[in-house]
Amino acid sequence: MPGNTDNEQAYRIGFVLIPKFSMIAFSGAIESLRLANRTSGQELYRYSVFSPGGAAVRASNGVEVTPDGGLDETLPLDSVIVCSGTDVQQYRNKGVDSYLRRMVRKGADIGAICTGSYILARLGLLDGYRCTIHWENLAGFIEEFPRAEIANELFEIDRNRFTCSGGTAAIDLMLNLIGRRHGHALAAAIADQCMHDRIRDRHDRQRMSLPARLGVRHPKLLAVIEAMEQHLEEPLTRTDLAQSAGLSTRQLERLFRKYLARSPARYYLELRLDRARLLLVQTNMSIIDVALACGFVSASHFSKCYRDFFGRTPRKERGVPAGFDSAEVPPPAAAGAKS
């Protein structure tokens, strides 16, 4: 799909659904293609939906989608898009893996929406490619796949690979791809049909801005929080944080108490623990490595802080999510075996 073309033949796309896929991302992508055909008055895109064995697949919201067929029934395709969502780290299916490798050998463009990037990266299909994934999965994704060029972008298009962060970003990815093939005017007309007020660029933020997220607009407080988010592995001291924003430590304490109802130390600890939880559930890093990656000096101190905050230990946090066949899930204890 990436690239320009004057070929009037319909571009053929296959969507591969993974259990617990994101419905909003999938529907946003496929609706963009439908509207491209409707708005242009031509069949510019021909799309089909597939799953292993052709069985119905349940999205993360509980809605089932019945595919057009199984992976062995796919017609010749120009592009394949993997659609995933929650708990993708636990998903294994040899049929999906061999199918994707086969489509790469046949020269198809390969894409992913939401956490589908994880499946491509696990197979080495994103090695040396710019790619992205949903912000919630980003920390673990970076740790696990160092050969991919991972960025915190809304979407990425790099040669014959394209990925997006999920949610409504799937619409922006598809509109950019449609614009490359058929011009900006068509993409803009589709955006109007979706009541999508503008076609976002890949550099647009995945997340809301800090002021919008926190409901706070004090510039010095926001500067400190941004510094905290950028230094989770090697936490800054309270003095360093205060000085970075031109504050005294007493002023810093007052700002956090006034606007966030907690001390700077507590807020910083919560940021680090939130990141630790993502690494625990999304990677196979040992518990001590997770602790060090989030600024804790020992596994015991990390475990105590984690239990106090989340009400369970890091080891308890790790388990096989419900809804997966046990034959497709790696041993749950393996992730923390080194700690």
C-alpha positions as a Markdown table, in Angstrom:
| # | Residue | x | y | z |
|---|---|---|---|---|
| 1 | Met | 0.0 | 0.0 | 0.0 |
| 2 | Pro | 2.8 | 2.5 | 0.7 |
| 3 | Gly | 3.8 | 4.5 | -2.4 |
| 4 | Asn | 2.1 | 6.1 | -5.4 |
| 5 | Thr | 0.4 | 4.3 | -8.2 |
| 6 | Asp | -1.7 | 5.1 | -11.3 |
| 7 | Asn | -2.9 | 1.5 | -11.6 |
| 8 | Glu | -6.7 | 1.5 | -11.7 |
| 9 | Gln | -6.9 | -2.1 | -10.5 |
| 10 | Ala | -8.3 | -2.4 | -7.0 |
| 11 | Tyr | -5.7 | -2.7 | -4.3 |
| 12 | Arg | -6.3 | -6.0 | -2.3 |
| 13 | Ile | -5.9 | -5.9 | 1.5 |
| 14 | Gly | -6.3 | -8.7 | 4.0 |
| 15 | Phe | -7.0 | -8.0 | 7.7 |
| 16 | Val | -5.8 | -10.7 | 10.1 |
| 17 | Leu | -7.8 | -10.6 | 13.3 |
| 18 | Ile | -6.0 | -11.6 | 16.6 |
| 19 | Pro | -8.2 | -12.4 | 19.7 |
| 20 | Lys | -9.0 | -9.3 | 21.8 |
| 21 | Phe | -8.2 | -7.0 | 18.8 |
| 22 | Ser | -9.1 | -3.3 | 19.1 |
| 23 | Met | -12.5 | -2.8 | 17.5 |
| 24 | Ile | -12.1 | 1.0 | 17.2 |
| 25 | Ala | -8.7 | 0.6 | 15.4 |
| 26 | Phe | -10.0 | -2.2 | 13.1 |
| 27 | Ser | -13.3 | -0.4 | 12.2 |
| 28 | Gly | -11.5 | 2.9 | 11.7 |
| 29 | Ala | -9.1 | 1.3 | 9.2 |
| 30 | Ile | -11.7 | -0.7 | 7.2 |
| 31 | Glu | -14.2 | 2.2 | 7.2 |
| 32 | Ser | -11.6 | 4.4 | 5.6 |
| 33 | Leu | -11.2 | 2.0 | 2.8 |
| 34 | Arg | -15.0 | 1.6 | 2.4 |
| 35 | Leu | -15.3 | 5.4 | 2.2 |
| 36 | Ala | -12.5 | 5.6 | -0.3 |
| 37 | Asn | -14.5 | 3.4 | -2.7 |
| 38 | Arg | -17.8 | 5.2 | -1.9 |
| 39 | Thr | -16.4 | 8.7 | -2.2 |
| 40 | Ser | -14.4 | 8.0 | -5.4 |
| 41 | Gly | -17.2 | 6.1 | -7.0 |
| 42 | Gln | -14.7 | 3.3 | -7.9 |
| 43 | Glu | -13.5 | 0.1 | -6.3 |
| 44 | Leu | -10.1 | 1.4 | -5.3 |
| 45 | Tyr | -9.7 | -1.1 | -2.5 |
| 46 | Arg | -10.9 | -4.7 | -2.1 |
| 47 | Tyr | -10.6 | -5.9 | 1.5 |
| 48 | Ser | -11.2 | -9.2 | 3.3 |
| 49 | Val | -11.0 | -10.4 | 6.9 |
| 50 | Phe | -9.3 | -13.6 | 7.9 |
| 51 | Ser | -8.5 | -15.6 | 11.0 |
| 52 | Pro | -6.8 | -18.8 | 11.9 |
| 53 | Gly | -9.2 | -21.6 | 10.8 |
| 54 | Gly | -11.7 | -19.0 | 9.7 |
| 55 | Ala | -13.3 | -19.0 | 13.2 |
| 56 | Ala | -15.1 | -16.0 | 14.6 |
| 57 | Val | -12.8 | -13.7 | 16.6 |
| 58 | Arg | -13.9 | -11.8 | 19.7 |
| 59 | Ala | -12.6 | -8.2 | 20.0 |
| 60 | Ser | -11.5 | -6.7 | 23.3 |
| 61 | Asn | -15.0 | -5.2 | 23.7 |
| 62 | Gly | -16.6 | -8.6 | 23.5 |
| 63 | Val | -18.1 | -8.2 | 20.0 |
| 64 | Glu | -17.4 | -11.2 | 17.7 |
| 65 | Val | -16.5 | -10.7 | 14.0 |
| 66 | Thr | -17.0 | -13.5 | 11.5 |
| 67 | Pro | -14.2 | -13.4 | 9.0 |
| 68 | Asp | -14.4 | -14.2 | 5.3 |
| 69 | Gly | -12.2 | -17.3 | 5.7 |
| 70 | Gly | -9.1 | -18.9 | 7.1 |
| 71 | Leu | -5.6 | -18.0 | 6.4 |
| 72 | Asp | -5.3 | -20.8 | 3.9 |
| 73 | Glu | -8.2 | -19.4 | 2.0 |
| 74 | Thr | -6.8 | -15.9 | 1.3 |
| 75 | Leu | -6.7 | -14.8 | -2.3 |
| 76 | Pro | -3.6 | -13.0 | -3.7 |
| 77 | Leu | -3.1 | -9.8 | -1.7 |
| 78 | Asp | -1.1 | -6.6 | -2.1 |
| 79 | Ser | -1.1 | -5.9 | 1.6 |
| 80 | Val | -1.7 | -7.7 | 4.9 |
| 81 | Ile | -2.7 | -5.9 | 8.1 |
| 82 | Val | -2.5 | -7.5 | 11.6 |
| 83 | Cys | -5.1 | -6.3 | 14.0 |
| 84 | Ser | -4.5 | -6.9 | 17.7 |
| 85 | Gly | -5.3 | -5.4 | 21.0 |
| 86 | Thr | -4.9 | -6.4 | 24.6 |
| 87 | Asp | -2.7 | -9.3 | 25.9 |
| 88 | Val | -0.9 | -9.6 | 22.6 |
| 89 | Gln | 2.3 | -10.6 | 24.4 |
| 90 | Gln | 0.8 | -13.9 | 25.4 |
| 91 | Tyr | -0.6 | -14.8 | 21.9 |
| 92 | Arg | 1.2 | -17.5 | 19.9 |
| 93 | Asn | -0.2 | -19.1 | 16.8 |
| 94 | Lys | 2.1 | -21.0 | 14.4 |
| 95 | Gly | -0.4 | -20.6 | 11.6 |
| 96 | Val | -0.4 | -16.8 | 11.8 |
| 97 | Asp | 3.5 | -16.8 | 12.0 |
| 98 | Ser | 4.0 | -18.9 | 9.0 |
| 99 | Tyr | 1.3 | -17.0 | 7.0 |
| 100 | Leu | 2.9 | -13.7 | 7.6 |
| 101 | Arg | 6.3 | -15.0 | 6.7 |
| 102 | Arg | 4.8 | -16.5 | 3.5 |
| 103 | Met | 3.2 | -13.2 | 2.6 |
| 104 | Val | 6.5 | -11.3 | 3.1 |
| 105 | Arg | 8.2 | -13.8 | 0.7 |
| 106 | Lys | 5.4 | -13.1 | -1.8 |
| 107 | Gly | 6.2 | -9.4 | -1.7 |
| 108 | Ala | 3.1 | -8.1 | 0.1 |
| 109 | Asp | 3.2 | -4.9 | 2.1 |
| 110 | Ile | 2.9 | -5.7 | 5.8 |
| 111 | Gly | 1.1 | -3.5 | 8.3 |
| 112 | Ala | -0.2 | -3.6 | 11.9 |
| 113 | Ile | -2.7 | -1.5 | 13.8 |
| 114 | Cys | -2.6 | -1.1 | 17.6 |
| 115 | Thr | -0.5 | -3.9 | 19.2 |
| 116 | Gly | -0.3 | -5.9 | 15.9 |
| 117 | Ser | 3.2 | -4.3 | 15.8 |
| 118 | Tyr | 4.2 | -6.7 | 18.6 |
| 119 | Ile | 3.5 | -9.8 | 16.4 |
| 120 | Leu | 5.5 | -8.4 | 13.5 |
| 121 | Ala | 8.4 | -7.5 | 15.7 |
| 122 | Arg | 8.4 | -10.9 | 17.4 |
| 123 | Leu | 8.8 | -12.5 | 13.9 |
| 124 | Gly | 11.7 | -10.1 | 13.1 |
| 125 | Leu | 9.5 | -8.4 | 10.4 |
| 126 | Leu | 10.2 | -4.9 | 11.8 |
| 127 | Asp | 14.0 | -5.3 | 12.3 |
| 128 | Gly | 15.6 | -2.2 | 10.8 |
| 129 | Tyr | 12.2 | -0.5 | 10.1 |
| 130 | Arg | 10.7 | 2.6 | 11.7 |
| 131 | Cys | 7.6 | 1.5 | 13.7 |
| 132 | Thr | 5.3 | 2.4 | 16.5 |
| 133 | Ile | 2.8 | 0.8 | 18.9 |
| 134 | His | 0.2 | 2.0 | 21.4 |
| 135 | Trp | 1.8 | 4.3 | 24.1 |
| 136 | Glu | 0.7 | 1.9 | 26.8 |
| 137 | Asn | 2.9 | -0.8 | 25.2 |
| 138 | Leu | 5.8 | 1.4 | 24.2 |
| 139 | Ala | 8.1 | 0.9 | 27.2 |
| 140 | Gly | 8.0 | -2.9 | 27.0 |
| 141 | Phe | 8.2 | -2.9 | 23.2 |
| 142 | Ile | 11.4 | -0.8 | 23.3 |
| 143 | Glu | 13.0 | -3.1 | 25.8 |
| 144 | Glu | 12.1 | -6.3 | 24.0 |
| 145 | Phe | 12.8 | -5.4 | 20.4 |
| 146 | Pro | 16.0 | -3.4 | 20.1 |
| 147 | Arg | 16.5 | -4.2 | 16.4 |
| 148 | Ala | 13.4 | -2.3 | 15.4 |
| 149 | Glu | 13.5 | 1.5 | 15.1 |
| 150 | Ile | 10.7 | 2.3 | 17.6 |
| 151 | Ala | 9.3 | 5.8 | 18.0 |
| 152 | Asn | 6.5 | 7.3 | 20.0 |
| 153 | Glu | 4.7 | 8.4 | 16.8 |
| 154 | Leu | 1.0 | 8.3 | 15.9 |
| 155 | Phe | 1.9 | 6.0 | 13.0 |
| 156 | Glu | 4.9 | 5.1 | 10.8 |
| 157 | Ile | 5.2 | 4.3 | 7.1 |
| 158 | Asp | 8.6 | 2.9 | 6.2 |
| 159 | Arg | 9.0 | 1.3 | 2.8 |
| 160 | Asn | 6.8 | -1.8 | 2.7 |
| 161 | Arg | 5.9 | -1.7 | 6.4 |
| 162 | Phe | 3.3 | 0.5 | 8.2 |
| 163 | Thr | 2.2 | 0.5 | 11.8 |
| 164 | Cys | 0.0 | 2.7 | 13.9 |
| 165 | Ser | -0.5 | 3.2 | 17.6 |
| 166 | Gly | -4.2 | 2.2 | 17.6 |
| 167 | Gly | -7.5 | 3.9 | 18.4 |
| 168 | Thr | -8.4 | 6.6 | 15.9 |
| 169 | Ala | -4.8 | 6.7 | 14.7 |
| 170 | Ala | -5.8 | 3.9 | 12.4 |
| 171 | Ile | -7.9 | 6.4 | 10.5 |
| 172 | Asp | -5.0 | 8.8 | 10.1 |
| 173 | Leu | -2.7 | 6.0 | 9.0 |
| 174 | Met | -5.2 | 4.9 | 6.3 |
| 175 | Leu | -5.9 | 8.4 | 5.2 |
| 176 | Asn | -2.2 | 9.1 | 4.7 |
| 177 | Leu | -1.8 | 5.8 | 2.7 |
| 178 | Ile | -4.9 | 6.6 | 0.6 |
| 179 | Gly | -3.6 | 10.1 | 0.0 |
| 180 | Arg | -0.3 | 8.7 | -1.2 |
| 181 | Arg | -2.0 | 6.5 | -3.7 |
| 182 | His | -5.0 | 8.7 | -4.8 |
| 183 | Gly | -4.3 | 12.2 | -3.7 |
| 184 | His | -4.9 | 14.5 | -0.8 |
| 185 | Ala | -8.4 | 15.6 | -2.0 |
| 186 | Leu | -9.8 | 12.1 | -1.7 |
| 187 | Ala | -8.2 | 11.6 | 1.7 |
| 188 | Ala | -9.7 | 14.9 | 2.9 |
| 189 | Ala | -13.1 | 14.0 | 1.6 |
| 190 | Ile | -13.0 | 10.8 | 3.5 |
| 191 | Ala | -12.0 | 12.6 | 6.7 |
| 192 | Asp | -15.0 | 14.9 | 6.2 |
| 193 | Gln | -17.3 | 11.8 | 5.9 |
| 194 | Cys | -15.8 | 10.5 | 9.2 |
| 195 | Met | -16.2 | 13.9 | 10.8 |
| 196 | His | -12.5 | 13.7 | 11.5 |
| 197 | Asp | -11.6 | 17.4 | 11.7 |
| 198 | Arg | -8.1 | 17.0 | 10.2 |
| 199 | Ile | -5.7 | 14.3 | 8.9 |
| 200 | Arg | -3.1 | 14.0 | 11.5 |
| 201 | Asp | 0.6 | 13.7 | 10.7 |
| 202 | Arg | 2.7 | 10.9 | 12.1 |
| 203 | His | 4.4 | 13.3 | 14.4 |
| 204 | Asp | 1.2 | 14.2 | 16.2 |
| 205 | Arg | 1.0 | 13.2 | 19.8 |
| 206 | Gln | -0.3 | 9.7 | 20.7 |
| 207 | Arg | -1.4 | 11.0 | 24.1 |
| 208 | Met | -3.2 | 14.1 | 25.3 |
| 209 | Ser | -0.8 | 16.9 | 26.3 |
| 210 | Leu | 0.2 | 17.1 | 30.0 |
| 211 | Pro | -2.1 | 20.0 | 30.7 |
| 212 | Ala | -5.1 | 18.2 | 29.2 |
| 213 | Arg | -4.2 | 14.9 | 31.0 |
| 214 | Leu | -3.7 | 16.4 | 34.4 |
| 215 | Gly | -6.1 | 19.3 | 34.3 |
| 216 | Val | -3.1 | 21.6 | 35.3 |
| 217 | Arg | -1.6 | 24.5 | 33.4 |
| 218 | His | 1.1 | 25.7 | 35.8 |
| 219 | Pro | 4.2 | 25.9 | 33.6 |
| 220 | Lys | 6.8 | 25.2 | 36.3 |
| 221 | Leu | 4.8 | 22.2 | 37.6 |
| 222 | Leu | 4.4 | 20.8 | 34.2 |
| 223 | Ala | 8.1 | 21.2 | 33.5 |
| 224 | Val | 9.0 | 19.2 | 36.6 |
| 225 | Ile | 6.6 | 16.4 | 35.7 |
| 226 | Glu | 8.0 | 16.3 | 32.2 |
| 227 | Ala | 11.5 | 16.0 | 33.7 |
| 228 | Met | 10.2 | 13.1 | 35.9 |
| 229 | Glu | 8.8 | 11.3 | 32.9 |
| 230 | Gln | 12.1 | 11.5 | 31.1 |
| 231 | His | 14.1 | 10.2 | 34.0 |
| 232 | Leu | 12.4 | 7.1 | 35.3 |
| 233 | Glu | 15.4 | 4.8 | 35.2 |
| 234 | Glu | 17.7 | 7.2 | 37.0 |
| 235 | Pro | 15.4 | 9.4 | 39.1 |
| 236 | Leu | 16.4 | 13.0 | 39.7 |
| 237 | Thr | 16.6 | 14.3 | 43.3 |
| 238 | Arg | 14.1 | 16.7 | 44.7 |
| 239 | Thr | 16.7 | 19.4 | 44.6 |
| 240 | Asp | 17.5 | 18.7 | 40.9 |
| 241 | Leu | 13.8 | 18.8 | 40.0 |
| 242 | Ala | 13.3 | 22.1 | 41.8 |
| 243 | Gln | 16.4 | 23.7 | 40.3 |
| 244 | Ser | 15.4 | 22.5 | 36.7 |
| 245 | Ala | 12.2 | 24.6 | 37.0 |
| 246 | Gly | 13.7 | 27.5 | 38.9 |
| 247 | Leu | 12.0 | 26.7 | 42.2 |
| 248 | Ser | 13.0 | 26.1 | 45.7 |
| 249 | Thr | 12.3 | 22.7 | 47.2 |
| 250 | Arg | 9.7 | 24.2 | 49.4 |
| 251 | Gln | 7.9 | 25.8 | 46.4 |
| 252 | Leu | 8.1 | 22.5 | 44.6 |
| 253 | Glu | 6.4 | 20.7 | 47.6 |
| 254 | Arg | 3.6 | 23.4 | 47.7 |
| 255 | Leu | 2.9 | 23.2 | 44.0 |
| 256 | Phe | 2.5 | 19.4 | 44.1 |
| 257 | Arg | 0.3 | 19.6 | 47.2 |
| 258 | Lys | -1.9 | 22.3 | 45.8 |
| 259 | Tyr | -2.5 | 20.9 | 42.3 |
| 260 | Leu | -2.0 | 17.1 | 42.6 |
| 261 | Ala | -2.7 | 16.5 | 46.3 |
| 262 | Arg | 0.5 | 14.5 | 46.9 |
| 263 | Ser | 4.2 | 15.2 | 47.4 |
| 264 | Pro | 6.7 | 15.3 | 44.5 |
| 265 | Ala | 8.3 | 12.1 | 45.9 |
| 266 | Arg | 5.0 | 10.3 | 45.9 |
| 267 | Tyr | 4.0 | 11.4 | 42.4 |
| 268 | Tyr | 7.4 | 10.4 | 41.1 |
| 269 | Leu | 7.1 | 6.9 | 42.7 |
| 270 | Glu | 3.7 | 6.4 | 41.2 |
| 271 | Leu | 5.1 | 7.2 | 37.7 |
| 272 | Arg | 7.9 | 4.7 | 38.2 |
| 273 | Leu | 5.5 | 2.0 | 39.5 |
| 274 | Asp | 3.1 | 2.5 | 36.6 |
| 275 | Arg | 6.0 | 2.0 | 34.2 |
| 276 | Ala | 7.1 | -1.1 | 36.1 |
| 277 | Arg | 3.6 | -2.6 | 35.8 |
| 278 | Leu | 3.7 | -2.2 | 32.0 |
| 279 | Leu | 7.1 | -3.9 | 31.8 |
| 280 | Leu | 5.9 | -6.7 | 34.0 |
| 281 | Val | 2.9 | -7.6 | 32.0 |
| 282 | Gln | 4.3 | -6.8 | 28.6 |
| 283 | Thr | 7.9 | -8.2 | 28.6 |
| 284 | Asn | 9.9 | -11.2 | 29.8 |
| 285 | Met | 12.3 | -9.0 | 31.7 |
| 286 | Ser | 13.3 | -10.4 | 35.1 |
| 287 | Ile | 11.9 | -8.7 | 38.1 |
| 288 | Ile | 15.2 | -7.2 | 39.1 |
| 289 | Asp | 15.7 | -5.8 | 35.6 |
| 290 | Val | 12.3 | -4.2 | 35.8 |
| 291 | Ala | 13.2 | -2.8 | 39.1 |
| 292 | Leu | 16.4 | -1.3 | 37.8 |
| 293 | Ala | 14.7 | 0.0 | 34.7 |
| 294 | Cys | 12.3 | 2.0 | 36.9 |
| 295 | Gly | 14.9 | 3.4 | 39.3 |
| 296 | Phe | 14.7 | 1.0 | 42.2 |
| 297 | Val | 18.0 | -0.1 | 43.7 |
| 298 | Ser | 16.9 | -3.6 | 44.8 |
| 299 | Ala | 14.2 | -6.2 | 44.1 |
| 300 | Ser | 13.1 | -6.3 | 47.7 |
| 301 | His | 12.5 | -2.5 | 47.9 |
| 302 | Phe | 10.7 | -2.6 | 44.5 |
| 303 | Ser | 8.5 | -5.5 | 45.6 |
| 304 | Lys | 7.5 | -3.7 | 48.8 |
| 305 | Cys | 6.6 | -0.4 | 47.0 |
| 306 | Tyr | 4.8 | -2.3 | 44.3 |
| 307 | Arg | 2.7 | -4.3 | 46.8 |
| 308 | Asp | 1.9 | -1.2 | 48.9 |
| 309 | Phe | 0.7 | 0.6 | 45.7 |
| 310 | Phe | -1.1 | -2.1 | 43.7 |
| 311 | Gly | -2.0 | -4.5 | 46.5 |
| 312 | Arg | -0.1 | -7.4 | 45.0 |
| 313 | Thr | 3.5 | -8.4 | 44.5 |
| 314 | Pro | 5.3 | -8.2 | 41.1 |
| 315 | Arg | 5.3 | -12.0 | 41.0 |
| 316 | Lys | 1.5 | -12.0 | 41.5 |
| 317 | Glu | 1.2 | -9.5 | 38.7 |
| 318 | Arg | 2.5 | -12.0 | 36.2 |
| 319 | Gly | 0.0 | -14.6 | 35.1 |
| 320 | Val | -1.7 | -15.9 | 32.0 |
| 321 | Pro | -4.7 | -13.7 | 31.0 |
| 322 | Ala | -8.0 | -15.5 | 30.6 |
| 323 | Gly | -9.3 | -16.2 | 27.1 |
| 324 | Phe | -6.3 | -17.8 | 25.6 |
| 325 | Asp | -5.8 | -21.5 | 24.8 |
| 326 | Ser | -3.1 | -22.9 | 27.0 |
| 327 | Ala | -1.4 | -24.4 | 24.0 |
| 328 | Glu | -0.8 | -21.0 | 22.6 |
| 329 | Val | 0.6 | -19.4 | 25.8 |
| 330 | Pro | 4.2 | -19.7 | 27.0 |
| 331 | Pro | 4.8 | -20.9 | 30.6 |
| 332 | Pro | 3.7 | -17.9 | 32.8 |
| 333 | Ala | 6.4 | -18.5 | 35.4 |
| 334 | Ala | 9.2 | -18.2 | 32.8 |
| 335 | Ala | 9.0 | -14.4 | 32.7 |
| 336 | Gly | 10.2 | -13.9 | 36.3 |
| 337 | Ala | 12.5 | -16.9 | 36.6 |
| 338 | Lys | 15.7 | -14.9 | 37.0 |
| 339 | Ser | 14.5 | -12.6 | 39.8 |
